[in-house]
């Protein structure tokens, strides 16, 4: 994914996720089903353009993740699948017969938030 596509993906996430009750300086955490996996996607989105944020209890009650400014972390259950805004998805760390984690995420995201 190139820089322009990564930036546009972040903007699209921010437009479609339920962020109306959240200020830019607060991270947004959204979970939705992964249709081709017995799992859930979790997005941790940081719309703050200047500050990183630590978010507690995202994957497990005792876990903390740090999300950089204008980035979104993507998890498939408890596995880190990618970073929107940096343009990284970890395709080589997932054994998916049909599609990559990025393709699966984008398909499920479009289905959930159309």
Residue frames as qw, qx, qy, qz and C-alpha x, y, z in Angstrom:
[[0.000, 0.892, 0.452, 0.000, 0.00, 0.00, 0.00],
 [0.429, 0.384, -0.030, 0.817, 1.45, 3.39, -0.94],
 [0.146, -0.158, -0.424, 0.880, 1.36, 6.55, 1.21],
 [0.351, -0.053, -0.189, -0.915, -1.67, 8.05, -0.58],
 [0.632, -0.231, -0.665, -0.325, -3.69, 4.85, -0.27],
 [0.456, -0.226, -0.695, 0.508, -2.76, 4.54, 3.42],
 [0.037, 0.097, 0.246, -0.964, -3.86, 8.11, 4.11],
 [0.503, -0.099, -0.371, -0.775, -7.10, 7.63, 2.22],
 [0.590, -0.228, -0.774, -0.021, -7.80, 4.39, 4.09],
 [0.252, -0.218, -0.595, 0.731, -7.41, 6.16, 7.42],
 [0.252, 0.057, -0.008, -0.966, -9.74, 8.95, 6.28],
 [0.584, -0.147, -0.598, -0.529, -12.30, 6.38, 5.14],
 [0.476, -0.243, -0.784, 0.318, -12.09, 4.57, 8.48],
 [0.088, -0.191, -0.409, 0.888, -12.61, 7.81, 10.35],
 [0.370, -0.020, -0.260, -0.892, -15.57, 8.75, 8.15],
 [0.650, -0.156, -0.615, -0.418, -17.41, 5.47, 8.62],
 [0.445, -0.158, -0.776, 0.418, -16.64, 4.51, 12.21],
 [0.345, -0.820, -0.420, -0.180, -18.95, 5.77, 14.95],
 [0.527, 0.006, -0.265, 0.808, -16.78, 8.71, 16.09],
 [0.091, -0.708, -0.275, -0.645, -19.42, 11.42, 16.57],
 [0.603, -0.773, -0.123, -0.152, -19.29, 11.22, 20.38],
 [0.814, -0.306, 0.040, 0.492, -15.49, 11.08, 20.56],
 [0.059, 0.954, -0.177, -0.236, -13.16, 14.05, 20.40],
 [0.689, 0.625, -0.352, 0.103, -10.02, 13.90, 18.26],
 [0.047, 0.628, -0.684, 0.369, -7.82, 13.55, 21.32],
 [0.681, -0.197, 0.609, -0.357, -9.51, 10.30, 22.39],
 [0.046, 0.201, -0.910, -0.359, -8.88, 6.97, 20.65],
 [0.770, 0.084, -0.016, -0.633, -11.85, 5.11, 19.17],
 [0.166, -0.198, 0.966, 0.013, -12.14, 1.34, 19.66],
 [0.742, 0.211, -0.042, -0.635, -14.59, -0.56, 17.44],
 [0.298, -0.165, 0.938, 0.059, -15.14, -4.31, 17.14],
 [0.731, 0.318, -0.039, -0.603, -17.09, -6.11, 14.41],
 [0.890, -0.028, 0.453, -0.035, -17.34, -9.68, 13.06],
 [0.028, 0.497, -0.734, -0.462, -14.84, -11.26, 10.70],
 [0.810, 0.205, 0.036, -0.548, -17.15, -13.13, 8.36],
 [0.815, 0.349, -0.457, -0.075, -14.73, -15.73, 6.96],
 [0.374, 0.257, -0.746, 0.488, -13.12, -16.46, 10.31],
 [0.578, -0.629, -0.519, -0.023, -14.55, -17.44, 13.64],
 [0.493, -0.188, -0.225, 0.819, -13.18, -14.18, 15.02],
 [0.037, 0.940, 0.318, -0.121, -13.70, -10.44, 15.38],
 [0.478, 0.479, -0.017, 0.736, -11.89, -7.43, 13.98],
 [0.357, -0.810, -0.274, 0.375, -10.89, -4.70, 16.41],
 [0.420, 0.631, 0.056, 0.650, -9.85, -1.25, 15.26],
 [0.437, -0.687, -0.234, 0.531, -8.05, 1.16, 17.59],
 [0.408, 0.677, 0.261, 0.554, -8.12, 4.53, 15.82],
 [0.386, -0.570, -0.176, 0.704, -6.20, 7.63, 16.90],
 [0.347, 0.801, 0.362, 0.326, -7.45, 10.76, 15.13],
 [0.333, -0.890, 0.060, 0.306, -5.16, 13.02, 17.15],
 [0.678, 0.695, -0.108, 0.212, -2.61, 14.49, 14.73],
 [0.125, 0.791, -0.459, 0.383, 0.05, 15.19, 17.39],
 [0.403, -0.494, 0.660, -0.397, -0.08, 12.64, 20.23],
 [0.445, 0.041, -0.891, -0.080, 0.28, 8.87, 20.60],
 [0.637, -0.382, 0.189, -0.642, -2.25, 7.25, 22.91],
 [0.076, 0.128, -0.973, 0.174, -2.08, 4.18, 25.12],
 [0.699, -0.176, -0.185, -0.668, -5.33, 2.24, 25.19],
 [0.191, -0.253, 0.889, -0.331, -5.92, -0.32, 27.91],
 [0.536, 0.169, 0.727, -0.394, -8.06, -3.44, 27.79],
 [0.500, 0.440, -0.362, -0.652, -8.33, -3.70, 24.02],
 [0.600, 0.208, -0.737, -0.232, -7.53, -7.37, 23.48],
 [0.616, -0.322, -0.688, 0.208, -7.49, -8.64, 27.03],
 [0.383, -0.886, -0.250, -0.077, -8.27, -6.90, 30.28],
 [0.594, -0.675, 0.143, 0.415, -4.59, -6.54, 31.14],
 [0.647, 0.237, 0.351, 0.634, -3.31, -5.49, 27.70],
 [0.016, 0.841, 0.039, -0.539, -2.23, -2.02, 26.58],
 [0.652, 0.395, 0.389, 0.517, -1.63, -0.94, 22.99],
 [0.143, -0.624, 0.050, 0.766, -0.06, 2.30, 21.79],
 [0.529, 0.635, 0.500, 0.261, -1.48, 3.88, 18.67],
 [0.390, -0.140, 0.148, 0.898, 0.49, 6.59, 16.86],
 [0.244, 0.537, 0.143, -0.795, -1.02, 9.89, 15.64],
 [0.609, 0.482, -0.186, -0.601, -3.41, 9.47, 12.71],
 [0.248, 0.239, -0.927, -0.147, -3.07, 5.70, 12.67],
 [0.824, -0.176, 0.101, -0.529, -5.40, 2.80, 13.29],
 [0.127, -0.324, 0.936, -0.047, -4.29, -0.55, 14.62],
 [0.794, 0.055, -0.278, -0.538, -6.19, -3.54, 13.23],
 [0.255, -0.298, 0.892, -0.225, -6.47, -6.81, 15.15],
 [0.720, -0.041, -0.544, -0.429, -8.02, -10.13, 14.17],
 [0.803, -0.494, -0.331, 0.040, -9.01, -11.46, 17.57],
 [0.551, -0.783, 0.117, 0.262, -5.81, -11.11, 19.61],
 [0.710, 0.013, 0.349, 0.612, -3.44, -11.02, 16.62],
 [0.030, 0.722, -0.095, -0.685, -2.14, -7.75, 15.24],
 [0.693, 0.458, 0.527, 0.180, -3.14, -7.77, 11.57],
 [0.480, 0.468, 0.251, 0.699, -2.03, -4.33, 10.39],
 [0.196, -0.550, -0.220, 0.781, -1.71, -0.59, 10.71],
 [0.326, 0.772, 0.445, 0.315, -3.87, 1.77, 8.66],
 [0.098, -0.989, 0.072, 0.078, -2.05, 5.04, 8.12],
 [0.336, -0.633, 0.635, 0.288, 1.30, 3.31, 7.84],
 [0.705, 0.459, -0.352, -0.409, 0.11, 0.98, 5.11],
 [0.100, 0.365, -0.921, 0.094, 1.20, -2.26, 6.74],
 [0.890, -0.140, 0.070, -0.429, -0.69, -5.53, 6.86],
 [0.273, -0.516, 0.812, -0.022, 1.07, -8.67, 8.04],
 [0.831, 0.253, -0.237, -0.435, -0.03, -11.09, 5.32],
 [0.551, 0.371, -0.740, 0.106, 2.88, -13.45, 5.93],
 [0.097, -0.219, 0.777, -0.582, 1.82, -14.03, 9.55],
 [0.667, 0.153, 0.399, -0.611, -1.64, -15.35, 8.68],
 [0.163, -0.023, 0.932, 0.322, -2.56, -18.59, 6.97],
 [0.522, 0.481, 0.322, -0.627, -5.54, -17.53, 4.86],
 [0.540, 0.136, 0.757, 0.341, -6.36, -19.69, 1.87],
 [0.364, 0.729, 0.553, 0.174, -8.66, -17.30, 0.01],
 [0.182, 0.887, 0.068, 0.418, -7.61, -13.72, 0.70],
 [0.429, 0.253, -0.449, 0.741, -5.03, -11.67, 2.57],
 [0.250, -0.518, -0.609, 0.547, -5.82, -10.14, 5.98],
 [0.019, 0.282, -0.052, -0.958, -6.03, -6.72, 4.32],
 [0.314, -0.118, -0.641, -0.690, -8.55, -7.91, 1.74],
 [0.384, -0.428, -0.816, 0.062, -10.57, -9.74, 4.40],
 [0.189, -0.440, -0.421, 0.770, -10.57, -6.69, 6.67],
 [0.129, 0.179, -0.227, -0.949, -11.62, -4.29, 3.89],
 [0.360, -0.239, -0.764, -0.478, -14.41, -6.63, 2.76],
 [0.375, -0.494, -0.739, 0.264, -15.75, -7.06, 6.31],
 [0.133, -0.354, -0.217, 0.900, -15.39, -3.34, 7.02],
 [0.219, 0.004, -0.429, -0.877, -17.37, -2.43, 3.89],
 [0.411, -0.363, -0.799, -0.246, -20.07, -4.94, 4.83],
 [0.367, -0.477, -0.628, 0.494, -20.35, -3.70, 8.42],
 [0.134, -0.563, -0.197, 0.791, -20.26, 0.06, 7.79],
 [0.197, 0.263, 0.600, 0.729, -21.93, 0.59, 4.40]]
